[in-house]
Amino acid sequence: MRDLGTGFRYLLKGQRWVARHGKQYEFGLIPGLITLVLYAAALVALAVWGEAFVSWSTPFADDWSSPWQGLFRGFLTAVLFALGLLLSVITFTAVTLLIGQPFYENLSEKVDRDVSPDGTAPESGLPLWRELWISGRDSLRVVLRAALWGALLFALGFIPVVGQTVVPVIGVFVTGFLLTEELTAVALQRRRVDLRDRLTLLRSRKTLVWGFGAPLAAVFLVPFVAVFLMPGAVAGATLMARELMGEETEEGRPEGLRPSEDPDTFNPSGV
């Protein structure tokens, strides 16, 4: 349970870091604002043309009598919009990070330099186009997994009682894990940790990940709020990535680092 509190503190530390570095915060807002505009346009289009799409895709209901035709198609239209809204929440971070790769890469490097005892930051050594390709490929994989989880949780939401109580809680923790996976990828990719090893690393400290990601997922339900918290979330994820990799900071060894996680012996691949 201690890791839950530690993860939440990293989230707060990230927000404090960008509050002290105003220029980095301002640049970090740009990708989120672009993504917000794109998602808002998509949702508006879904609201305007969703009913027409449902009517076009359900020709078998053309001859149904009133009020069943209207109720059926109205229900499907509402489900379509709700699913679109859910997917926009789940995928918002992945798309924002993909659009803002150069912005967040720069921000993450500055966080690393700021807290590193020797003032340096790990570098991938890869050209920009290669980093963008890896980031895009991994983001697509995360978005596909998020879409599958979103569809499953949406379907489970129709279960009486459980769907209105247990499922939303599970959804917050699942979304929190996916968010943390995407956010820590900015720092871990520079350390040449691939997607499979990142997942192994994060799963080894699930409570730490949930402590960071679950509160973030709850507030990210409001995309407008997500825009303003994203720079701090990237900063906090970078600080947490340092602990996951067992790296020292100016404050000393990361909190909660166990001997088995010594940076000289830790191998996320297990080989």
C-alpha positions in Angstrom: 0.0 0.0 0.0 3.0 2.3 0.5 3.6 2.3 -3.2 0.1 3.8 -3.8 1.1 6.9 -1.8 4.5 7.1 -3.5 2.9 7.0 -6.9 0.5 9.8 -6.0 3.4 11.9 -4.7 5.2 11.6 -8.0 2.0 12.9 -9.7 2.1 15.9 -7.3 5.9 16.4 -7.8 5.5 16.5 -11.5 2.8 19.3 -11.2 5.1 21.2 -8.9 8.0 20.9 -11.3 6.2 22.4 -14.2 4.8 25.1 -11.9 8.4 26.2 -11.2 9.4 26.0 -14.9 6.7 28.2 -16.6 8.2 28.1 -20.1 8.3 24.3 -20.2 4.7 24.3 -19.0 3.5 26.7 -21.7 5.2 24.6 -24.5 3.7 21.4 -22.9 0.2 22.8 -23.3 0.3 23.0 -27.1 -0.1 19.3 -28.0 -3.0 18.9 -25.6 -4.8 21.9 -27.0 -4.4 20.6 -30.5 -5.7 17.1 -29.5 -8.6 18.7 -27.6 -9.7 20.6 -30.7 -9.5 17.5 -32.9 -11.4 15.4 -30.4 -14.0 18.1 -29.9 -14.6 18.3 -33.6 -15.0 14.5 -33.9 -17.5 14.4 -31.0 -19.5 17.3 -32.5 -19.6 15.5 -35.8 -20.7 12.3 -34.0 -23.5 14.3 -32.3 -24.6 15.9 -35.5 -24.5 12.9 -37.9 -24.7 10.0 -35.4 -28.4 9.6 -35.8 -28.1 9.6 -39.6 -25.4 7.0 -39.4 -27.5 4.8 -37.2 -30.5 5.1 -39.6 -28.3 4.2 -42.5 -26.8 1.2 -40.8 -30.1 -0.3 -39.6 -32.3 -0.5 -42.7 -34.1 -3.5 -41.2 -35.8 -1.1 -38.8 -37.2 1.1 -41.6 -40.6 -0.6 -41.5 -40.9 -0.8 -37.7 -43.9 1.0 -36.2 -43.8 3.9 -33.9 -42.5 4.3 -31.2 -40.2 1.2 -31.5 -38.2 2.5 -34.4 -37.5 5.8 -32.7 -36.7 4.2 -29.4 -34.4 1.6 -31.0 -32.4 4.0 -33.1 -32.3 6.6 -30.3 -30.8 4.1 -28.0 -28.2 3.1 -30.6 -27.3 6.7 -31.2 -26.8 7.3 -27.5 -24.7 4.2 -27.2 -22.6 5.3 -30.2 -21.9 8.7 -28.7 -21.2 7.3 -25.3 -18.7 4.8 -26.8 -17.1 7.6 -28.7 -16.8 9.7 -25.6 -15.3 6.7 -23.6 -12.7 6.0 -26.4 -11.8 9.7 -26.5 -11.0 9.6 -22.8 -9.0 6.4 -23.0 -7.0 7.4 -26.1 -6.6 11.1 -25.4 -3.2 10.7 -23.7 -1.8 8.4 -26.4 -2.8 10.8 -29.2 -1.5 13.8 -27.3 1.8 12.2 -26.7 2.1 11.2 -30.3 1.4 14.7 -31.5 3.6 16.2 -28.8 6.5 13.8 -29.0 9.2 16.6 -29.6 7.6 18.8 -26.9 7.4 16.1 -24.2 10.7 14.6 -25.1 12.3 18.0 -24.4 10.4 18.4 -21.2 11.3 14.9 -20.0 15.0 15.5 -20.7 15.0 18.7 -18.7 13.4 17.0 -15.7 16.1 14.3 -15.9 18.8 16.9 -16.0 17.3 18.8 -13.2 17.2 15.9 -10.8 20.2 13.9 -11.9 23.2 14.2 -9.6 25.5 14.9 -12.5 23.1 17.0 -14.5 22.8 14.7 -17.4 19.9 12.9 -19.1 19.8 9.5 -20.9 19.7 9.7 -24.7 18.5 7.1 -27.1 21.0 7.9 -29.7 18.3 7.4 -32.4 17.4 9.9 -35.1 14.2 11.8 -34.7 12.3 10.0 -37.4 13.2 6.6 -35.7 12.0 7.9 -32.4 8.7 9.1 -33.9 8.2 5.7 -35.7 8.7 3.8 -32.4 6.5 6.1 -30.5 3.8 5.9 -33.2 3.9 2.1 -33.4 3.8 1.7 -29.6 1.0 4.3 -29.3 -1.1 2.4 -31.8 -0.6 -0.8 -29.8 -1.7 0.9 -26.7 -4.7 2.5 -28.4 -5.8 -0.9 -29.7 -5.6 -2.4 -26.2 -7.4 0.6 -24.8 -10.1 0.2 -27.4 -10.6 -3.4 -26.4 -10.7 -2.6 -22.7 -13.1 0.2 -23.4 -15.5 -2.0 -25.4 -15.4 -4.7 -22.7 -16.0 -2.3 -19.8 -18.7 -0.5 -21.7 -20.5 -3.9 -22.3 -20.1 -4.9 -18.6 -21.6 -1.5 -17.7 -25.0 -2.9 -18.6 -24.9 -5.5 -15.8 -27.3 -4.4 -13.1 -25.7 -3.0 -9.9 -22.2 -4.4 -10.8 -22.1 -2.3 -13.9 -22.8 0.9 -12.0 -20.5 0.3 -9.0 -17.7 -2.2 -9.6 -17.1 -1.7 -13.3 -16.4 2.1 -13.1 -13.8 1.5 -10.4 -12.1 -1.2 -12.5 -12.3 1.2 -15.4 -10.4 3.9 -13.5 -7.6 1.5 -12.5 -7.3 0.0 -16.0 -7.3 3.5 -17.6 -4.7 4.6 -15.0 -2.4 1.8 -15.9 -2.7 2.6 -19.6 -2.1 6.3 -19.0 1.0 5.6 -16.9 2.3 3.2 -19.6 2.0 6.0 -22.2 3.4 8.7 -19.9 6.5 6.8 -18.7 7.2 5.7 -22.3 8.6 9.2 -23.0 11.4 8.7 -20.5 11.8 5.0 -20.9 12.1 5.1 -24.7 15.2 7.4 -24.2 16.6 4.6 -22.0 16.0 2.1 -24.9 13.4 0.1 -22.9 11.0 -1.4 -25.5 7.3 -1.8 -25.0 7.5 -5.4 -23.8 10.1 -4.6 -21.1 8.1 -1.5 -20.1 5.1 -3.6 -19.5 7.2 -6.0 -17.4 8.6 -3.1 -15.5 5.2 -1.5 -14.7 3.6 -4.8 -13.8 6.3 -5.4 -11.2 5.1 -2.3 -9.4 1.4 -2.2 -10.0 0.5 -0.4 -6.8 3.0 2.4 -7.6 1.5 2.6 -11.2 -2.0 2.8 -9.8 -1.1 5.4 -7.2 0.1 7.6 -10.1 -2.4 6.7 -12.8 -5.7 6.1 -11.1 -6.1 9.7 -9.7 -4.9 11.0 -13.1 -7.5 8.8 -14.9 -10.3 10.2 -12.7 -9.5 13.8 -13.5 -8.7 13.0 -17.2 -12.4 12.1 -17.6 -12.7 15.8 -18.3 -10.4 16.3 -21.4 -10.2 20.1 -20.8 -8.6 19.4 -17.4 -6.3 16.8 -19.0 -4.8 19.5 -21.2 -3.6 21.5 -18.3 -2.3 18.5 -16.3 -0.5 16.8 -19.1 2.9 18.7 -18.8 3.0 17.9 -15.1 2.0 14.3 -15.7 4.9 13.9 -18.1 7.3 15.4 -15.6 5.9 13.2 -12.8 6.1 10.1 -15.0 9.8 10.9 -15.7 10.5 11.1 -12.0 8.7 7.8 -11.5 10.6 6.2 -14.4 13.8 7.0 -12.6 12.7 5.0 -9.6 11.5 2.1 -11.7 15.0 2.0 -13.3 16.7 2.4 -9.9 18.4 5.7 -10.8 19.6 8.1 -8.2 18.4 11.7 -7.9 19.7 14.8 -6.1 17.6 13.6 -3.1 19.4 10.3 -3.0 18.2 6.9 -3.8 14.5 6.6 -4.9 12.0 5.9 -2.1 11.1 2.3 -1.7 14.0 0.9 -3.8 14.6 -2.7 -2.8 17.9 -4.5 -3.1 16.4 -6.7 -5.9 15.9 -3.6 -7.9 19.5 -2.4 -7.8 20.3 -0.7 -11.2 23.3 -2.9 -11.6 21.3 -6.1 -11.5 17.7 -5.2 -12.6 16.8 -6.7 -16.0 13.1 -6.2 -17.1 13.5 -8.9 -19.7 14.5 -11.5 -17.1 17.4 -12.7 -19.2 
